[in-house]
Amino acid sequence: MALSLWCDARENVGVTEASIFTDRLELVPITAELVRAVLANDRSRCEELVGASFPVDWPGRVFVERAFTIDLEAVLNQPEVRLWGDRVLVTRRGPRSVVGSVIFHGKPLETGRASLAYGVERASQGRGYATESVRACVAWALTQGEVRAVEATTTPWHRASIRVLLKAGMRQIDTVDHLMLGELVVFAIDRGTELPPLTIPSNLPL
């Protein structure tokens, strides 16, 4: 199953930016209105905005605080900068369900280096959603004029995360010490780098 990628607008569900579509997923932009609904624990509004059901333990304030390490007021005051590229992962086959998210930690205004992180909810792990969504978001980011490179960090023991980043075309460029997490491995891909071919095994559960 080859990875495909295209964009479309979804104004009918309250999303004004372009969604990214892959073979199995729609990557719906995270808006300030969605963040507010999550903070208010307003599940029905969250699902209305995204056009999909959320996992039982999503949404919630903890989810937002983990995703956005900066002041939430800054996120809400400058969504075009703070929510740049951020998306929730929605399944396209069967009932529409949110299975994860990809976050860019803000628009790379000065450095030109977009910093990416991702997460897939527990029940949906092991299905290739992380690889599919990260590759799509990396490809999208590298087409943006302000981006020279996309980078991500993970722990050296997290083999699954390392595989996702490698399949997204990234390579290890450094290691850093984090005050709380310890040693982290830094991966990056530069503009102009061709992503390696990817096929999704047909025997993965939907």
Residue pairs with C-beta under 8 A, 6 or more apart in sequence:
1 23
1 199
1 200
1 201
1 202
2 23
2 198
2 199
2 200
3 22
3 23
3 132
3 135
3 136
3 198
3 199
3 200
4 21
4 22
4 23
5 20
5 21
5 22
5 136
5 139
5 140
6 20
6 21
7 18
7 19
7 20
7 21
7 140
8 18
8 19
8 21
9 15
9 16
9 17
9 18
9 19
10 19
10 26
10 28
10 51
12 51
13 28
13 48
13 49
13 50
13 51
14 31
14 33
14 34
14 48
14 49
15 28
15 29
15 31
15 49
15 50
15 51
16 29
16 31
17 29
17 31
18 29
19 26
19 27
19 28
19 29
19 87
20 26
20 27
20 87
20 136
20 137
20 140
21 27
21 92
22 132
22 133
22 135
22 136
23 132
23 200
24 91
24 92
24 93
24 129
24 132
24 200
24 206
25 89
25 90
25 91
25 92
25 99
25 129
25 132
25 133
25 136
26 89
26 90
26 91
26 92
26 96
27 87
27 88
27 89
27 90
27 102
27 133
27 136
27 137
28 50
28 51
28 52
28 87
28 88
28 90
29 83
29 86
29 87
30 83
30 86
30 87
30 88
30 101
30 103
31 49
31 79
31 83
32 75
32 76
32 79
32 83
33 49
34 46
34 49
34 50
34 88
35 64
35 68
35 72
35 75
35 76
35 79
35 83
36 76
37 45
37 46
37 49
37 59
38 46
38 59
38 60
38 61
38 63
38 64
39 61
39 64
39 72
41 59
41 60
41 61
43 54
43 59
46 54
46 59
47 53
47 54
50 88
50 90
50 98
51 90
51 96
52 88
52 90
52 91
52 96
52 97
52 98
53 95
53 96
53 97
53 98
54 97
54 98
55 97
55 98
55 99
55 121
55 123
55 124
57 121
58 98
58 121
64 72
65 72
66 119
67 86
67 101
67 103
67 117
67 119
68 75
68 82
68 103
68 105
69 105
70 82
70 105
70 106
74 82
75 82
75 83
80 107
81 106
81 107
81 109
82 106
82 107
84 104
84 106
84 107
85 102
85 104
85 107
85 114
85 137
85 140
85 141
85 144
86 101
86 102
86 103
86 104
87 101
87 102
87 133
87 137
88 98
88 100
88 101
89 98
89 99
89 100
89 101
89 102
89 120
89 129
89 133
90 96
90 97
90 98
90 99
91 97
91 99
91 206
93 206
94 206
97 124
98 121
99 120
99 121
99 124
99 129
100 118
100 119
100 120
100 121
100 124
100 129
100 130
100 133
101 118
101 119
102 116
102 117
102 118
102 133
102 134
102 137
103 116
103 117
103 118
104 114
104 115
104 116
104 117
104 137
104 141
105 115
105 116
105 117
106 115
107 114
107 146
108 114
108 115
108 146
108 147
108 148
109 146
112 146
112 147
112 148
112 149
113 147
113 148
113 149
113 150
113 151
113 188
114 141
114 144
114 147
114 149
114 150
114 151
115 150
115 151
115 152
116 134
116 137
116 138
116 141
116 150
116 151
116 152
117 152
118 130
118 133
118 134
118 137
118 164
120 129
120 130
126 204
126 205
127 204
127 205
127 206
128 200
128 201
128 204
130 160
130 161
130 164
131 163
131 164
131 167
131 168
131 198
131 200
132 200
134 152
134 164
134 165
134 167
134 168
135 167
135 168
135 169
135 195
135 198
138 150
138 168
138 169
138 170
138 189
138 195
139 195
141 147
141 150
142 150
142 189
142 191
142 192
142 193
147 191
148 190
148 191
149 188
149 189
149 190
149 191
150 170
150 188
150 189
151 170
151 173
151 186
151 187
151 188
151 189
152 165
152 170
152 186
152 187
152 188
153 176
153 184
153 185
153 186
153 187
154 161
154 162
154 165
154 184
154 185
154 187
155 161
155 181
155 182
155 183
155 184
155 185
156 162
156 175
156 183
156 184
156 185
162 185
162 187
165 187
166 187
167 196
167 198
168 189
168 195
169 189
169 193
169 194
169 195
169 196
170 187
170 188
170 189
171 187
171 188
171 189
172 185
172 186
172 187
173 186
173 187
173 188
174 185
174 186
175 183
175 184
175 185
175 186
176 183
176 184
176 186
177 183
177 184
178 184
189 195
